[in-house]
Amino acid sequence: MLKIDADGLFQTERRGPNLCVQTFGEPPFAAESLESLISAFVPLGGRVEAPAGRRFIVVTVPVAAGFPAVEAVMETWAAGVGVLLDAHDEVARGETAPRGSVAVVSQSPW
């Protein structure tokens, strides 16, 4: 839950029980890449979803799985599909993401 201050800044009041990982593909991800990510998150209780065109993938995983475990799965998967994982800072600053794919990890409110 977020609180908006009078000056328009946000403060986190309460975090949800899940982490959200968003991965964007250019070109779109292969079906095999999606399937391997689905399989990799099963042991962590994660849910992996993507639209039919696979331009992006969204993973929802319990925060109790831990950031190190989520990062390990993403790093292993990324190495297999040639995904760039370190572009979050550029995107957060409003810069254009590098060509390739970007993964962003955040804690979701639900």
N, C-alpha and C positions, 0 to 999 in steps of 0.2 A: 504494500500500500504506500502510495506517495502523498506527501503533503506539499502543497504549493505555497511558498512564502509570499508575503505582500510584494516583494521585489521580483517575483516570477521564478525564483529558484526552487528546485525540487529537493525534498529531503525524504529519505527512505524511512518510513514509519514501521513497516513490518515486511519481512521477506516471505515469499511463498515456499512451498516444500520442493519445488522443482528447479532444475537448471534448464536453460534453453540454449541450444546450439543451432546456429543458422549458417548454412554453407551455400554459397552461390557459385554456379558453374558457367564458365564461358570458354568453350562451348558447353552445352548441357551435359550432365553426368550420364554415363552409360548405365544401363539397367543393372549390369553386374556390380558396378560400384555401389549403387543403392542397396542391392541385396547383401553385399558384404558388410555394409554399415549396419543394416538391420540385424544381421547375425551377430555382429560384434557387440551391440548394445543389449542383446537379450540377457546376458548374465548380470547386467547392472539394472535390469528392470526398466530399460529405456524404451521409448516409442519413437520410431523413425518414420517420417512422412514426407511425401513429395508429390507435386502435381504431375500429371501425365507427361508433360514436357521435360521434367527433371531439371529445370533451370535453377532450382534451389531445393535444399533438403533441410528439414527442421527435425531436430532431435529434442525430445523432452525426457529428462532423466531425473530421478529423485536426487535431491541435494545430498542425501545420506550416502549415495554412491561415492561421493568425494570428488573434488576437483582433480586430484592426481589420477584417479582411475579414468575419468572422462577424458582428460588430456592424453593419457596413454592410448586410449582407443582411437581418438581423433588423429594423433600423430602417426600411429601405425597405419590407419586407413589412408591418411593423406599421402604417406610415402608410397603407397601402392597405386594411387591414382594421380600423383603429381599435383597435389593441391597446396597452395600457398596458405599457411595458417597465421602469418604474422602481419596481416594488413589491417587489423582492427584499428590501430592507432590512426592510420591515414583516413580510414572511413569515418572514424569518430570526429576527426577534425574537419570533415566535409570535403576532403580531397577525393579525387577519382581513385577508385581501387585499381591496383595493378591488374593487368590481363591475367587471367587464370581464375582461381577460385579463392574465396575468402571464408574463413570460419570465425564466427563471433560467439563467445560464450558469455551468457549473462544469467542471472537468476530471475526466473519468471515469477509473476505475482500469483500464479495459480498452480 
